[in-house]
């Protein structure tokens, strides 16, 4: 039978440095080449969101897909390194590149929400809860906080607030939480 | 004044291959080294989620942070390549590595939800909407669908359903949507 044939798992062990816990399985060969490509958030106003994600967080808009008959557009952004920016493919190759990367942010704009004064999206951090936040790591948390202050970014939690002084949370234009961490402060 | 000094932007232009639209800004030097590190989702039952994300999608559990006094744990996973698995750092270096990567998935478990039969999280795709989905790219969409069928994974949308036959949506154990795409089918 096809199903039992496909499910006769060929696995490779998890790396010895990784965490072994109840529930953790070996890696199925069928997942070879899978990649965690993107996270999608709905946004009210693309102009404001593009200003924030490019002009504050320094992302690059790689791809836009417009579905005018269904009244929505999709924006795909990445925070690229200088080397990546200098070697970006073009055209169709850029679209394929976009869907092969890790760490892509997809923003969905349903037409008209930007003109609806009372309209807002749900951040996931009040009831009903679910999604919590996205996170950017930064080389220097204090410098990043000064930069966000200079740009008038709203904070959900400044580093000095609460118990965890090595992390901050800012808010994007829709109120989604963005954690800010300095990786070398995150050892246990 | 500090604020105006910090905000005197030194920028680099967006790459010419990228999309220029109203709202897109040049890249501020202050964002140098920023990286889109992770996306956080709350989960009801860590055993079920770890089985799914490791045993079906082939991820690796890199780091667990336990906050017993606050009754929650955090699980950090990545879908690594074979070369990455063979070169993983250990211990504190692995925690720092985790917070420097792109494409990390953070799962938050608040104690007790796994034993609360009626408890569930909000996927973001019914009212109130916000977060939409995460996405994995795969080398072969048909083979991935056969694998998910063999593992009994629930589909939100099979490739042949709806208008877009080059994408599928599966559901994770909490009902969060996971888009599945084959990158080379995603050119415009």
Interface residues (C-beta under 8 A of the other chain):
Chain A: X2 X3 X4 X6 X7 X12 X14 X15 X17 X18 X19 X20 X21 X22 X23 X24 X25 X26 X27 X28 X30 X31 X32 X33 X34 X35 X36 X37 X38 X39 X40 X41 X42 X46 X47 X48 X49 X50 X51 X54 X55 X56 X57 X58 X59 X60 X61 X62 X63 X64 X65 X78 X79 X80 X82 X85 X86 X88 X89 X90 X92 X93 X94 X95 X96 X97 X98 X99 X100 X101 X102 X103 X104 X105 X106 X108 X121 X122 X123 X124 X128 X129 X130 X131 X132 X133 X134 X135 X136 X137 X138 X139 X143 X144 X146 X147 X149 X150 X151 X174 X176 X179 X181 X183 X184 X186 X187 X188
Chain B: X2 X3 X4 X6 X7 X12 X14 X15 X17 X18 X19 X20 X21 X22 X23 X24 X25 X26 X27 X28 X30 X31 X32 X33 X34 X35 X36 X37 X38 X39 X40 X41 X42 X46 X47 X48 X49 X50 X51 X54 X55 X56 X57 X58 X59 X60 X61 X62 X63 X64 X65 X78 X79 X80 X82 X85 X86 X88 X89 X90 X92 X93 X94 X95 X96 X97 X98 X99 X100 X101 X102 X103 X104 X105 X106 X108 X121 X122 X123 X124 X128 X129 X130 X131 X132 X133 X134 X135 X136 X137 X138 X139 X143 X144 X146 X147 X149 X150 X151 X174 X176 X179 X181 X183 X184 X186 X187 X188
